[in-house]
């Protein structure tokens, strides 16, 4: 039937395992026990392996010879690279998208922002993964109307890699509220089709997150190098 998207079991497993990685339920650098995980999720190992292969392509897990899959740990150098690429691409593409967006796309961006705002403030740990996904949805919504599909696809990959770092960034109390204020200011400029304002606000927002992450990752004993 038109308009209905049927997600494969593999697609569902990607989302389930990604959520568990975000929340730390699947520990970093520890082998993923596929038999136990498949039994827990009530699936065969085939869709689970397919999901792990896709998550490896996304850079969230790594395949070790003779050890199997494991979740990649947070890495300061990776954070620097991911956020440097976002800073090069995202502000300009969001500015272009603000100019090109039609009424339906503008309404979709507003709805995505409203969903994100509804989950902001006093976020419990078990809801933080939801906030991270909504954060990614908002950031992607403001670039898709650019009509630059290859660049949008690259940004989507970068945001998937960013998710764990966004989760880390939002762990301290009050961070989600501060981010919500920046998102609101960004949305106002985006809806006003203020290209320069969008680019400036988004650059400040992404750079501010990176600066916070540098401190957090340094405290964890993995001090990043400056770009």
C-alpha positions in Angstrom: 0.0 0.0 0.0 1.3 3.4 -1.0 2.8 5.5 1.8 3.5 2.5 4.1 7.2 1.8 4.8 7.9 -1.8 5.9 11.2 -2.0 7.9 13.1 -5.2 7.6 14.1 -7.2 10.7 17.7 -6.1 10.0 16.6 -2.4 10.0 14.9 -2.9 13.3 18.0 -4.6 14.8 20.2 -1.7 13.6 18.0 0.7 15.6 17.8 -1.6 18.7 21.6 -2.1 18.9 22.3 1.5 18.1 20.1 2.5 21.0 21.9 0.1 23.3 25.3 1.4 22.2 24.1 5.0 23.0 22.9 4.1 26.5 26.0 2.0 27.2 24.0 -1.2 27.6 26.4 -2.8 25.1 29.8 -1.9 26.6 32.6 -0.4 24.5 35.6 -2.6 23.6 33.9 -5.7 24.9 33.0 -8.5 22.4 29.3 -8.6 21.4 28.0 -12.0 22.3 25.9 -12.7 19.3 24.3 -15.9 20.6 23.2 -14.3 23.8 22.0 -11.1 22.1 20.0 -12.9 19.4 18.3 -15.0 22.1 17.6 -11.9 24.2 16.1 -10.1 21.2 14.2 -13.2 20.0 15.8 -13.2 16.5 18.1 -15.5 14.5 21.7 -14.6 14.1 21.3 -13.8 10.4 19.5 -10.4 10.8 21.7 -9.7 13.8 24.8 -10.2 11.7 23.4 -8.1 8.9 22.7 -5.3 11.5 26.3 -5.6 12.9 27.7 -5.3 9.4 25.8 -2.1 8.8 26.8 -0.7 12.2 30.4 -1.5 11.3 30.0 0.5 8.0 28.6 3.3 10.2 31.7 3.2 12.3 29.9 2.2 15.5 31.3 -1.3 15.9 34.5 -2.9 14.8 35.2 -6.5 13.7 38.2 -8.1 15.4 39.8 -11.2 13.9 39.0 -14.3 16.1 37.1 -12.1 18.5 34.0 -10.9 16.6 32.3 -7.6 16.8 32.9 -5.0 19.5 31.6 -1.5 20.1 34.1 1.2 19.3 35.1 3.3 22.3 34.8 7.1 22.3 37.9 8.5 20.7 39.0 12.1 21.1 40.7 12.2 17.6 37.6 10.8 16.0 35.5 13.5 17.7 37.8 16.2 16.4 37.6 14.8 12.8 33.8 14.3 12.8 33.1 17.8 14.2 35.6 19.4 11.9 33.9 17.9 8.9 30.5 19.0 10.3 31.8 22.6 10.7 33.0 22.6 7.1 29.7 21.3 5.6 26.7 21.8 7.9 26.5 25.6 8.3 26.6 26.3 4.6 24.2 23.5 3.6 21.7 24.6 6.3 21.9 28.2 5.0 21.2 27.0 1.5 18.3 24.8 2.8 16.8 27.8 4.5 16.5 29.6 1.2 15.2 26.6 -0.8 12.7 25.1 1.7 9.1 25.0 0.6 6.1 25.3 3.0 5.9 21.6 3.7 9.6 21.3 4.5 9.4 24.3 6.8 6.4 22.7 8.6 8.4 19.5 8.9 11.3 21.3 10.5 9.1 23.1 13.0 7.4 19.8 13.9 10.8 18.1 14.4 11.9 21.0 16.6 8.7 20.7 18.7 9.3 17.0 19.3 12.8 17.7 20.4 11.7 20.6 22.7 9.1 18.3 24.3 11.8 16.0 25.5 14.0 18.7 26.8 14.5 19.5 30.5 15.3 17.1 33.3 15.9 14.2 30.9 16.3 10.9 32.6 19.1 8.6 31.6 16.7 6.1 29.9 15.3 8.9 27.8 18.6 10.5 26.8 18.9 8.1 23.8 15.6 9.4 22.5 16.8 13.0 22.9 19.9 12.2 20.9 17.9 10.7 18.0 15.5 13.7 18.0 18.6 16.0 18.0 19.9 14.2 14.9 16.4 14.4 13.3 16.3 18.2 13.8 19.8 18.7 12.4 19.1 16.6 9.4 15.7 18.3 8.8 17.3 21.7 8.4 19.7 20.5 5.7 17.6 18.2 3.6 15.8 21.0 1.7 19.1 22.1 0.3 18.4 19.6 -2.6 22.1 18.5 -2.4 21.6 14.8 -1.8 25.2 13.6 -1.8 26.2 16.3 0.8 23.1 15.5 2.9 24.0 11.8 2.8 27.6 12.6 4.0 26.1 14.7 6.8 23.8 11.9 7.8 26.8 9.6 8.2 28.6 12.2 10.3 25.6 12.6 12.5 25.3 8.8 13.1 29.0 9.0 14.2 28.2 12.0 16.3 25.4 10.4 18.2 27.5 8.9 21.0 29.4 12.1 21.4 26.1 14.1 21.6 25.0 11.6 24.2 28.2 12.2 26.1 27.8 16.0 25.7 24.3 16.0 27.1 25.0 13.9 30.2 25.8 16.8 32.5 22.7 18.4 34.0 21.4 21.5 32.1 23.2 20.7 28.9 20.0 19.8 27.1 18.3 23.0 28.1 21.3 25.1 26.9 21.2 23.2 23.6 17.5 23.8 23.3 18.0 27.5 23.5 20.6 27.3 20.7 18.3 25.2 18.6 15.5 27.7 19.1 17.7 30.6 18.0 18.8 28.6 15.0 15.2 27.7 14.0 14.2 31.4 14.2 16.9 32.3 11.7 16.2 29.3 9.5 12.5 30.1 9.2 13.4 33.8 8.5 15.6 32.5 5.6 18.5 34.4 7.2 21.3 32.6 5.5 24.2 34.3 7.2 22.4 34.1 10.6 21.8 30.3 10.1 25.4 29.7 9.2 26.8 31.7 12.1 24.4 30.2 14.7 25.0 26.6 13.5 28.8 27.1 13.5 28.7 28.4 17.1 26.4 25.6 18.2 28.6 22.8 16.7 31.9 24.4 17.8 30.5 24.9 21.3 29.6 21.2 21.5 33.1 20.3 20.4 34.8 22.5 23.0 32.7 20.9 25.7 33.6 17.4 24.5 37.3 18.3 24.5 37.0 18.9 28.2 34.9 15.8 28.9 37.1 13.5 26.9 40.3 14.9 28.5 38.8 14.3 31.9 38.1 10.7 30.9 41.8 10.4 30.0 41.7 10.7 26.2 42.7 14.2 25.6 42.0 15.2 22.0 44.4 17.2 19.8 43.4 20.5 18.4 42.6 20.6 14.7 
